[in-house]
Amino acid sequence: MPSLVLSLLFAATAQASIPADDVLARVEWATAVPELTTLLSELLKLRTVNPPGDELLAVDYLDAAFQKEGINTERVLLSDGRASLIARLPGSGKQRPLCLLNHIDVVPVEAARWKVDPFSGAVKDGFVWGRGALDMKGMTALEAMTMIQLKRLGVELDRQVIFLAVADEEVDSQGVDSIVKLWDKVNCSHVVNEGGYGLQDLFFPGQTFHAISVAEKGAVWMKMIASGAPGHGSTPVPGRAPEHLSRALAKLATRKDRVDWNPALMEAFRRTGVEHGGLSGAILQSPGLLKLLVRPKLMKTPPTHAALTDTVNVTGFFGGKAPNVVPSEVGAVLDCRILPGHTAEALIAELTALVDDPAIRFEVTSTTNANQSPWDDPFFAALAERAVEGQEHAVAGPVVSVGYTDSQALRPLGVHAYGYVPFIINGELLATAHGDDERVPVSELQPGLRRLLGAVLDVSLDVPEGARRLLPTTPTGPR
Ligand SMILES: [Zn+2]
């Protein structure tokens, strides 16, 4: 009897379970990689520069690629020439869907400064070049190829896997807003989107840190307006608006940093320390020593300074029409970014107290709230495990993004959103996103696809309870 039960069990397991690694072994990498290179190169040829966007060009291209594979698609039209694309792979519905999110618009270029035509899709000197290669058509190509591979391999999924290529991330977020409106039809529990990368030598030489964004700072854009009586430019009179403004700006420059040690960053430092070992590693694992010894360096480095504090950045000025007229109002434009848990109201109260001048007022022009996903999560664990797989001296950890992405619009719907583009790059390449000569190494396309496809399989394969790859998760919060 026991032997009969056992053989039945084995038969059932053999039939139903396809562990993720077995699926990865069935991928025809020799053809998948050139296909992926072509897919990315073709996407980079499409001028989806926002404004105006023209994302329909990329929607048409991706739609055709999915149709050829028999993958269901649906367009969400925004306006003339602008659309987003949804593609779906069916699943048994045991889990809520998983979304592969990307945006297909790109920022403008200064083409004359580039070594290649930014819209040629050039594959040259070991790189795929073009505006959007990193931000974020490289990820679009990885996500599309993940869908295509899952379909071709006939993988049984226990949840829908939904590809979302949205318009207008770089300007107004109309694309993700239109997806939010039809969320009933999407309803993902988890999303992977842009955010971090695998960054070489980030904290220690020789160590790669895979930054998986779990949170984004909120953006509070405002005007700081000074008012006073107008008058003739020939005769200086104390208390006029420009004088109030320059005093207020001088006070803003004295603003003290208030560090908020976000638990995500503490966890990232802890993991980095564990991997690195030694005295430096021990310091990173100790919150007390970290705050005492590493704080000055973190505050001096603009990206970590921005990740640990609410920032106030003067980005423009307005007011005054003629050199000989003192205007009644002049102002500065402030781009302020606040950490998760902080509010625009608290920041305005702080700035009002600091400036301490009734002739100055703050007017908020737009706000997005900071939000955060947990990292004690199976999909986060899968992304982190696949990120470091097969590498020496690599670590993956949660970070706070200082910029905005479309993930911010989805977290209020209860979505766990993670920002991770699975390419390993260095600081020089990272600086090409939104800059000149944006490019991605051809050598990262295969590992990138493997990392993403592996993580998707880890959390979506329809396998019996217990046959799923068990991944270590860590609790949310500092240790
Ligand atoms: Zn982007």
Residues whose N, C-alpha, C, O or C-beta is under 5 A from the ligand:
A	BS01	ZN	D135 M136 E194
